[in-house]
Amino acid sequence: MIFFKKGRRAMGLLVKEKSEKAHLTRYDHQRFELRRKLCRFLLHQIAFRFLAKIDRIEGLENVPPKGPGIVMINHIAFVDPMVVLAYLPRNVVPLAKIEAFHYPVIGIFPKIWAAIPVMREGFDREAIKQALRVLEAGELLLMAPEGTRNPSLRDAREGVAYLGSKSGAPIIPVVVTGTEGFPSISPSRWRGAGALIQVGSPFRFLPKSKRLDRQMLKQMTDESMYVLARMLPEHRRGEYSNLEAATTEMIEFL
């Protein structure tokens, strides 16, 4: 398939360390449910008293109470994925860069959570299979389509579009703002404005053909990123600032 030859670098999902993803070879929801609930409790009730100030959460009713979904987020600050994992009403399986598993102290967190380790410079069929198995089991995935932190939206990779179109799972757009400067021990930062979490309306991709080519994936990716851009303040929209250029030919809001 041409896409797999040309799209490896764009997808950014190569897992080199097979041993670190072995625990997800066969996805077992019940195996991880309790530990994730515990992690969410610790984040929500304890960690965020020190990691970040959360001011407001909007749109939680847009999170499906059950069934698969891909939570697509912007990524301004280090704490953003943890904010989303802690405050969404369901357990979520994050895709985390392989480096995160080797951070001192906090590297244990993605291991306990049983995140899917990925590298951003390539494509790995097995990593994609793990993500698809999670979706097939009716769970939520967490993905940052840019693949790294940016103060404003940058050109996104095509992982969300590929997984969303292959699985048929809805995409749940979530934006996080106000996390810049956290974690912090500065009293002035804690006196200032905190984070705002907004969950937007879910949508699905509508591919025009069963065969995905690069042009289709690019259009799906752009259309989904414009959804995020509309939810963000203007100075955070970056590459997707021109909202007049947005199309919705390949997405359907639910």
N, C-alpha and C positions, 0 to 999 in steps of 0.2 A: 504494500500500500504506500503510495507516494508520500502521504502525510507523515508516516513514521520516519521516512528518510530525511525529509526536509524540516520536520517540526520538532526535532529532538531538543534543540537548544531553546527554541521558543517556549516549549512547554515547561522547562525548568523542573523536571520531576525525576531526576536520576538518583537512585539510592545505591550507594556504593557499599555500605556496610550492611550486608545481608543479615547478620546476626541480630542487629538492633530492630529489625522489623519481623523477625521470625514469630514473635508472639501474636502477630496479626495475620499469620498465614491463613488460619481459619477463624473468621470473626465470630466471637461468642459474646453477644450483648450482655448476658448476665454475669459473665466473668469480670467485666469492667464496671458495671453499673454502680456498685457500692463504693468502690474507690473513687470514682468520679464525683459521686454525690458528696463524699467526704471532702475531696479537694475543693469543690464548689463552696461548701460550708466554710472551710478554712479561709478561702479567698474572700468570701463575702463578709464574714463576721470578724475576721482577725486581720488578714493580710492588708486589706484595703484601708485599714486604719493607719497604715504606714506607707503603703505603696502609692496611693492616689486618692484624691478627693472626688467623689462622685456626686454631682449636683442633681441630675435628672435623668430619667429613663423614659422614653416615649415609644409607643407602638408595639409593646409586647404582645398585643392581641394579634399581630401579624405573624407571629411564630406558630406554625401548625402544631396542634396538640399532639399529633402523632404522625408517623410516616416519614419518608426520606426528605431531605432538603440539603441544599448547599448554602451555608451562611457566607456571604461574600462581604468582606470588610475593606475599608481603607486602613492605612497603617501609618500613623503619624509618629507614635512613640512606642517605646519598648513594651509598655504595659498594656497596649491596646488589645491584643488577643486574650490576655488574662481577664481584662475587664469584661469582654464579651462572654467568655467561658463562665465567669462567675455570675453574671446577671441575667443571662437568658434562662427561661423557665424549664429548659430541657438539657440533659447532658449532650455535649457536642464533642465530636472527634476531630481534633485539629490536625492539619498537616503542618509539620514543623521542620524548619531547616535542620540538617544534620548537625550543624555546629551547636545548636541549642542543647543537644544531648550531652555535650562535653563542657558546658559552662560550669565553673566552680559553684558548688552548693546548689544553685537553682537548676542545674542540669538534671537533677533527680526528678524535677517536676514533670517534664514531658514523658519521662520513663514511667512514673507512677500513673500518669493519666493515660498511658498507652497511646500516645500520639503516633501518627504515621511519619517517620523520618524521611525527609526528601533533601535532595541537593538541587540547587537552582540552575545549574549549568548543563542540564541534559534531560533525557527522558528515559524512564525505566518502566517497561510493561508491567512488572510485578508490583511496583508502587501504585500504578493505575488500577491494577486488579484489586489491590487492598482497598483503595478508595471506593471502587465500584461495589465490593462486597459489603462495605459498611452501608452504602446507600441501599443495596438490595435487602439488607436486614432491617430497613426502615429507620435508620438513624440519620442524624445531622452531621455534616462535615463543616469544618471551618477552613476557609481559604482566604488569603490575601493575594489577589490576582497580580499585584505589582511585584510580588516576590521579595520585597524589601521595604524598609521604612522610607517615607518621603513626606516632606511638609505639605506637598500638594500632589495631586494625582499625576502619575507618570504613565507612559505607554505600558499597557498591561500585557501579560502573557496569556496564553490561550487555554490554560488548564481548566478554568471554570466552564468555559464554553464547551470544551471537549467532554468533560465529565457530565455536565448538565444535559447535553444533547444525547450522549450515549445512554444515560440512565433514565432520562425523562423526569428527573427530580426537579422540583421547583427551586428557584434561586431566591434566597431571602437577603435583600440588600440591607446592610447595617453600616452606619457611619458613626465614628467616634471622634469627637472634637474636645478640646480643652485638656488633653492629657500631656501636652508639651510641658517639659520641665519636671515631670514626675518619673520615677520616684525622687523625692526631695526631702531634705531635712531643714530646708529654709522655712522659717515661720511665715515670711512674707508670701511664699508660694502657696502655703496652705490657707492663708487669709484671702487669697485671690480666688478667681472663678475656678470651678472644678470642671469635671468632665460631663459631657452630654452624650448619651447613647440614644440613637434613633433607629428604629426598625421600620423599614419601608414595606410597601406592598409586594408580595411575592409575584414572580413571573416565571414562565417557562420559555425555553427556546423552541422555535418552530423551523427546523431545517427544511429546506425545499427539496432535499434529496437525501437518501439513506447514506450516500457516500459523502463524507466530509472532506472538503478540500480546504486549502489554506485561506482562500478568499472568504469562504463561508465562516470559518472559525474567526477570522479577523473581524468580520462584520458582527458576528454574535458578541465577540469580546467588546468591541466599541460600543455597541448598543447597551450592553450591560453596564459598562463603565459610565456612560452618560446618565444612567439611572442613579448611580452613586453621586455623580457630579451635581445633579439637580437637588440632592439632599444636603449638599455641603455649601458653606458660605463661599462666595465668589473667589476669595483668595486661596481656597483649598482645591479648586477644580483643576488647576494645572493644564495638562495636555487636553483636557476635555472641557475647557472653558467656553468654547463656542457652542452653546446649547442649540443654536439654530441649525447646526450641522447634524444634530442627533436624528436618527431614524429608529423606527420600531418594526421594521419589516420581518424580523426574525425572532421577536419576542412577543409573548402574550401575557398580559397581567391577569392574575387569578382573582 
